[in-house]
Amino acid sequence: DGLKGRGDLFYTIVRSIVGQQISVIAAESIWNRFETMVGQVTPEHVRKFTKEEIASCGITRPKSGYILGLANDSEELLNFPYSTSTEPEVRKHLIQFKGVGPWTAEMVMIFALLLPDVYSPKDIGLVNGIKRLFPEVETMDEAEKVAERWAPYRTMACWYLWRTLDPIPVEY
């Protein structure tokens, strides 16, 4: 048992967008409806649906537009030298796409690219996991300082922190 990546960048980005700023339980329910409707989550399959059809799964209209935009821009999204780029280069490339912010880029770097030293400072689950282990930590900034100690293995630290909150492994 450990961190496993799907190796499917598009799938991970779309799943991360669905999960933005909602509970894990809500995200899972919405994702299941979306995946049932779309079938295989590929740019080609997603492009067959309208924004309204995607939204009917419980995905907000803005997120539905982002997902369609990524499907339409998939060539630019996917044809990037991820394996030879630095973490800042990957982050910069990803966040140029509408709907992909720092948190989504971090989830992609953790779950699709398996980069070894990624910490997502605004992820409430990670902050809560750190607060559970270090009760003196009160803010996101303090949590980030704690996480700095775990470099260059912060990705694994993130995975274990999520597991302290939920025994079912987080997957994107």
C-alpha positions as CSV (number, residue, x, y, z in Angstrom):
1,D,0.0,0.0,0.0
2,G,1.4,3.4,-0.9
3,L,1.1,6.3,-3.3
4,K,0.1,5.1,-6.7
5,G,-0.2,7.3,-9.8
6,R,-2.6,6.7,-12.6
7,G,-0.1,8.1,-15.1
8,D,-3.1,9.7,-16.9
9,L,-2.6,13.4,-16.8
10,F,-5.9,14.4,-18.3
11,Y,-7.9,12.1,-16.0
12,T,-6.1,13.5,-12.9
13,I,-6.6,17.1,-13.9
14,V,-10.3,16.6,-14.6
15,R,-10.8,14.7,-11.3
16,S,-8.9,17.4,-9.4
17,I,-11.1,20.1,-10.9
18,V,-14.2,18.2,-9.9
19,G,-12.8,18.0,-6.4
20,Q,-11.9,21.7,-6.0
21,Q,-13.3,23.2,-2.8
22,I,-15.8,20.5,-2.0
23,S,-15.7,17.6,0.4
24,V,-14.1,14.3,-0.6
25,I,-17.5,12.6,-0.2
26,A,-19.3,15.1,-2.5
27,A,-16.4,14.9,-5.0
28,E,-16.6,11.1,-5.1
29,S,-20.3,11.2,-5.7
30,I,-20.1,13.8,-8.5
31,W,-17.1,12.1,-10.1
32,N,-19.0,8.7,-10.2
33,R,-21.9,10.4,-12.1
34,F,-19.5,12.1,-14.5
35,E,-17.5,9.0,-15.2
36,T,-20.6,6.9,-15.7
37,M,-21.9,9.5,-18.2
38,V,-18.6,10.0,-20.1
39,G,-17.3,6.5,-19.9
40,Q,-13.5,6.6,-20.4
41,V,-12.3,10.1,-19.2
42,T,-10.3,11.2,-22.3
43,P,-10.4,14.4,-24.2
44,E,-12.1,12.7,-27.1
45,H,-14.9,11.4,-24.9
46,V,-15.4,14.6,-22.9
47,R,-15.6,16.7,-26.1
48,K,-18.8,14.7,-27.0
49,F,-20.7,16.4,-24.2
50,T,-22.0,20.0,-23.8
51,K,-21.3,22.1,-20.8
52,E,-24.9,21.6,-19.7
53,E,-24.6,17.8,-19.9
54,I,-21.4,17.9,-17.8
55,A,-23.1,20.2,-15.3
56,S,-26.0,17.8,-15.0
57,C,-23.6,15.5,-13.1
58,G,-23.4,18.0,-10.2
59,I,-20.3,19.8,-11.6
60,T,-20.7,23.6,-11.4
61,R,-21.1,25.4,-14.8
62,P,-17.7,27.2,-14.5
63,K,-16.0,23.8,-13.7
64,S,-17.9,22.2,-16.6
65,G,-16.5,24.9,-18.9
66,Y,-12.9,24.4,-17.6
67,I,-13.2,20.7,-18.2
68,L,-14.4,21.2,-21.8
69,G,-11.7,23.8,-22.3
70,L,-9.0,21.3,-21.2
71,A,-10.5,18.7,-23.5
72,N,-10.3,21.2,-26.4
73,D,-6.8,22.3,-25.5
74,S,-5.6,18.7,-24.7
75,E,-2.9,18.7,-27.3
76,E,-1.2,21.8,-25.7
77,L,-1.8,20.4,-22.3
78,L,-0.5,16.9,-22.9
79,N,2.4,17.7,-25.3
80,F,4.7,19.2,-22.7
81,P,8.1,17.7,-21.6
82,Y,6.8,16.8,-18.1
83,S,9.5,14.2,-17.4
84,T,12.4,16.6,-18.1
85,S,10.9,19.7,-16.6
86,T,11.4,21.1,-13.1
87,E,8.5,21.4,-10.7
88,P,8.3,25.2,-11.2
89,E,8.2,24.7,-15.0
90,V,5.4,22.1,-14.7
91,R,3.4,24.3,-12.3
92,K,3.8,27.3,-14.7
93,H,2.6,25.2,-17.7
94,L,-0.4,23.8,-15.9
95,I,-1.7,27.0,-14.3
96,Q,-1.9,28.7,-17.7
97,F,-5.1,26.6,-18.3
98,K,-8.3,28.0,-17.1
99,G,-9.6,26.2,-14.1
100,V,-6.1,24.9,-13.1
101,G,-4.7,26.8,-10.1
102,P,-1.9,26.0,-7.7
103,W,-3.9,23.3,-5.8
104,T,-4.9,21.5,-9.0
105,A,-1.4,21.7,-10.3
106,E,-0.1,20.2,-7.0
107,M,-2.6,17.3,-7.2
108,V,-1.4,16.6,-10.7
109,M,2.3,16.7,-9.7
110,I,1.5,14.4,-6.8
111,F,-0.9,11.9,-8.4
112,A,-0.1,11.8,-12.1
113,L,3.5,12.8,-12.3
114,L,4.6,11.4,-8.9
115,L,7.1,14.2,-8.3
116,P,8.8,13.4,-5.0
117,D,8.8,16.8,-3.3
118,V,5.4,18.5,-3.7
119,Y,3.4,20.0,-0.8
120,S,0.1,21.7,-1.2
121,P,0.0,24.5,1.4
122,K,-3.7,25.4,0.9
123,D,-5.0,21.8,1.1
124,I,-7.1,21.8,4.2
125,G,-6.7,18.0,4.7
126,L,-2.9,18.4,4.8
127,V,-3.1,21.4,7.2
128,N,-5.5,19.4,9.4
129,G,-3.2,16.4,9.3
130,I,-0.3,18.5,10.4
131,K,-2.3,20.1,13.2
132,R,-3.3,16.7,14.4
133,L,0.4,15.7,14.7
134,F,1.6,19.1,15.9
135,P,-1.1,20.6,18.1
136,E,0.9,23.8,18.5
137,V,0.4,24.5,14.7
138,E,-2.4,27.0,14.3
139,T,-2.1,28.5,10.8
140,M,-1.5,27.4,7.2
141,D,1.9,29.2,7.2
142,E,3.0,27.3,10.4
143,A,1.9,24.0,8.8
144,E,3.9,24.9,5.7
145,K,7.0,25.5,7.9
146,V,6.6,22.1,9.4
147,A,6.3,20.5,5.9
148,E,9.5,22.2,4.9
149,R,11.4,19.8,7.2
150,W,10.2,16.9,5.1
151,A,11.9,18.0,1.8
152,P,12.8,16.4,-0.5
153,Y,10.0,13.8,0.3
154,R,7.0,16.0,0.9
155,T,4.9,14.1,-1.6
156,M,5.0,11.0,0.6
157,A,4.4,13.1,3.7
158,C,1.3,14.4,2.1
159,W,0.0,11.0,1.3
160,Y,0.6,9.8,4.9
161,L,-1.0,13.0,6.3
162,W,-4.2,12.3,4.2
163,R,-4.2,8.7,5.5
164,T,-4.2,10.0,9.1
165,L,-7.5,11.6,8.3
166,D,-9.0,8.9,6.1
167,P,-7.8,5.3,6.0
168,I,-8.9,5.0,2.3
169,P,-6.1,6.2,0.1
170,V,-6.6,9.5,-1.7
171,E,-6.5,9.1,-5.4
172,Y,-6.8,11.5,-8.3
